[in-house]
Amino acid sequence: MEKYLECAKIVGTHGVHGAVRLSSMCDSPAVLASLKRMYYRRGAALEELCVKSAFVHKSMVVASFDGVDSLDGAIAMRDLVLYADRDDIPRHDGDFFISDLIGLSVKDAESGEVYGTLSDVISPAGHDICKEAVRRRIHDPLRRRIRKADFSRGGSRDFRKAYRGNDGLIRRRRKGSSE
C-alpha cells in the first residue's frame, strides 16, 4: 500500500498573500481542509508543506502554506499535485482508500462467483464507477454494498459484493439474448 496518496491539485491563487485554491481528490473538501501537512514532488522526492490555514470555499479548499507569503509564490505552485500521508487522513470504520481496492478480485458475497478484477475507478460527476467489474462508491450509496474487503498479501485479495448481479449494476445475459 502506498504511504502517500494524491489528495489535491493547486488550480489557482486566492488573494495576494500567497493563498492557493485546491481542487480536492478526497471524499469531501472538508477532509482536505483538515490536513496539517501536505507534500509535493520535487524530482523523485516528496517535499513537505506545512499548512498555515485552510478552509472550504464552495467546492474548493483555500489554503496557505508556511513560506509562501506572496502572490508570486502562489503562482509558482499552480498545477502542483499534492499528496497526503495516509496516516494523516481521518477515517472511520469501514472506510477504504480507492488505491487499496485496485487489483482486488470482485466476488459475489452470496455465491462466490468471481466477476473480475477491479482495474480502475473513475469519478465522472458525483459518483464513482468501478471499471471492469462493478460500480462502487466507498462513499455513500454503494459503500453499504461492500460486505468485505480483504487486503492481505498472502491469500486471496478480494472484496465481495453484498448485492446480486441482477440488481442492475452487473448485467447478466439471458439465454437467447443477443446482448
C-alpha positions as CSV (number, residue, x, y, z in Angstrom):
1,M,0.0,0.0,0.0
2,E,1.2,3.4,-0.9
3,K,2.2,5.7,2.1
4,Y,1.4,8.9,0.3
5,L,-1.8,9.4,-1.7
6,E,-2.8,12.1,-4.1
7,C,-5.1,14.5,-2.3
8,A,-5.4,17.7,-4.3
9,K,-4.2,19.8,-7.2
10,I,-3.4,23.5,-6.9
11,V,-5.6,25.2,-9.5
12,G,-5.1,28.9,-8.8
13,T,-4.4,31.6,-6.4
14,H,-6.7,33.3,-3.8
15,G,-5.9,36.9,-2.9
16,V,-2.5,38.5,-2.9
17,H,-0.9,37.0,0.2
18,G,0.1,33.6,-1.1
19,A,-3.1,31.5,-0.6
20,V,-4.0,28.9,-3.2
21,R,-7.2,27.2,-4.4
22,L,-7.1,23.4,-4.2
23,S,-9.2,21.0,-6.1
24,S,-9.9,18.1,-3.7
25,M,-9.4,14.5,-4.6
26,C,-10.7,13.5,-1.2
27,D,-14.2,12.3,-0.3
28,S,-15.0,15.9,0.6
29,P,-13.2,19.2,0.6
30,A,-13.6,19.2,4.5
31,V,-11.3,16.2,4.7
32,L,-8.6,18.1,2.7
33,A,-9.1,21.2,4.8
34,S,-8.4,19.2,8.0
35,L,-4.9,18.2,6.9
36,K,-2.0,19.9,8.6
37,R,0.7,18.6,6.3
38,M,0.8,18.0,2.5
39,Y,3.6,17.0,0.2
40,Y,4.6,17.8,-3.4
41,R,7.0,16.0,-5.8
42,R,10.4,17.6,-6.4
43,G,12.1,15.1,-8.7
44,A,11.8,11.7,-7.1
45,A,11.5,13.0,-3.5
46,L,8.5,14.4,-1.7
47,E,8.8,17.8,-0.1
48,E,6.7,18.7,2.9
49,L,4.3,21.7,3.0
50,C,3.0,22.8,6.5
51,V,-0.5,24.1,6.2
52,K,-0.9,27.5,8.0
53,S,-4.6,27.7,7.3
54,A,-7.2,26.0,5.2
55,F,-11.0,26.4,4.7
56,V,-13.7,25.2,2.4
57,H,-14.9,27.7,-0.1
58,K,-17.7,26.5,-2.4
59,S,-16.4,23.1,-3.7
60,M,-12.7,24.1,-3.3
61,V,-10.3,24.5,-0.5
62,V,-8.4,27.7,0.1
63,A,-5.0,27.0,1.8
64,S,-2.0,28.9,2.9
65,F,1.4,27.2,3.4
66,D,4.4,28.2,5.6
67,G,6.9,30.0,3.4
68,V,4.5,31.1,0.7
69,D,3.6,34.7,1.5
70,S,3.2,36.4,-1.9
71,L,1.2,36.2,-5.0
72,D,4.3,35.3,-7.0
73,G,5.0,32.3,-4.6
74,A,1.4,31.1,-5.1
75,I,1.5,31.4,-8.9
76,A,4.7,29.3,-8.9
77,M,2.8,26.5,-7.2
78,R,0.0,26.4,-9.8
79,D,-0.7,22.9,-11.2
80,L,1.2,21.1,-8.4
81,V,-0.3,17.8,-7.4
82,L,-0.3,17.5,-3.6
83,Y,-0.1,14.3,-1.6
84,A,-1.1,13.3,2.0
85,D,0.3,10.7,4.3
86,R,-2.4,8.0,4.6
87,D,-2.0,8.1,8.4
88,D,-2.9,11.8,8.4
89,I,-6.3,11.3,6.6
90,P,-9.2,10.9,9.1
91,R,-11.1,7.6,8.6
92,H,-13.9,5.8,10.2
93,D,-14.5,2.0,10.5
94,G,-15.2,0.5,7.1
95,D,-13.5,3.3,5.1
96,F,-11.1,2.3,2.4
97,F,-8.8,4.2,0.0
98,I,-9.6,3.6,-3.6
99,S,-5.9,2.9,-4.4
100,D,-6.1,-0.1,-1.9
101,L,-9.0,-1.6,-3.9
102,I,-7.4,-1.6,-7.3
103,G,-6.2,-5.1,-8.3
104,L,-8.6,-6.9,-5.9
105,S,-10.8,-9.6,-7.4
106,V,-14.5,-8.9,-7.2
107,K,-16.7,-11.7,-5.9
108,D,-20.4,-12.1,-5.3
109,A,-20.9,-12.3,-1.5
110,E,-23.5,-15.0,-1.7
111,S,-22.4,-17.3,-4.5
112,G,-18.7,-16.6,-4.5
113,E,-18.8,-16.1,-8.3
114,V,-15.8,-14.1,-9.5
115,Y,-16.8,-11.1,-11.7
116,G,-13.2,-10.0,-12.5
117,T,-10.5,-7.7,-11.1
118,L,-11.0,-4.1,-10.2
119,S,-8.8,-2.2,-12.6
120,D,-9.8,1.4,-12.2
121,V,-12.2,3.7,-10.5
122,I,-13.4,6.8,-12.4
123,S,-15.4,9.6,-10.9
124,P,-17.5,11.4,-13.5
125,A,-19.9,13.7,-11.6
126,G,-20.9,12.9,-8.1
127,H,-20.4,9.1,-8.0
128,D,-17.6,6.6,-8.6
129,I,-17.7,3.8,-11.1
130,C,-15.6,0.7,-10.7
131,K,-14.2,-0.2,-14.1
132,E,-14.0,-3.8,-15.1
133,A,-16.2,-5.5,-12.5
134,V,-18.7,-3.4,-10.6
135,R,-19.8,0.1,-9.7
136,R,-18.9,1.1,-6.2
137,R,-18.6,4.0,-4.0
138,I,-16.7,3.8,-0.9
139,H,-18.7,6.8,-0.1
140,D,-22.4,6.5,0.4
141,P,-24.7,4.6,-1.9
142,L,-22.6,1.7,-2.7
143,R,-20.4,1.7,0.4
144,R,-23.2,-0.2,2.1
145,R,-22.9,-2.8,-0.6
146,I,-19.3,-3.7,0.1
147,R,-19.5,-6.5,2.6
148,K,-15.9,-7.5,3.0
149,A,-12.6,-6.2,1.8
150,D,-9.5,-8.4,2.2
151,F,-6.2,-6.6,1.7
152,S,-4.0,-9.5,2.8
153,R,-1.0,-10.1,0.5
154,G,-0.8,-13.8,1.2
155,G,-4.1,-15.3,0.4
156,S,-6.9,-14.2,-1.8
157,R,-7.1,-10.4,-2.2
158,D,-10.8,-9.6,-2.9
159,F,-13.8,-7.7,-1.9
160,R,-17.2,-9.2,-2.0
161,K,-20.4,-7.5,-3.2
162,A,-23.3,-7.6,-0.9
163,Y,-25.7,-7.5,-3.8
164,R,-26.6,-9.9,-6.6
165,G,-25.8,-9.3,-10.2
166,N,-29.4,-8.8,-11.2
167,D,-29.8,-5.5,-9.3
168,G,-28.8,-3.6,-12.4
169,L,-25.2,-2.9,-11.5
170,I,-24.0,-6.0,-13.3
171,R,-26.0,-7.3,-16.3
172,R,-26.2,-11.0,-17.0
173,R,-27.0,-12.4,-20.4
174,R,-30.2,-14.3,-20.7
175,K,-30.4,-17.4,-22.9
176,G,-31.4,-16.3,-26.3
177,S,-30.4,-12.7,-25.7
178,S,-28.1,-11.0,-28.2
179,E,-26.7,-8.5,-25.7
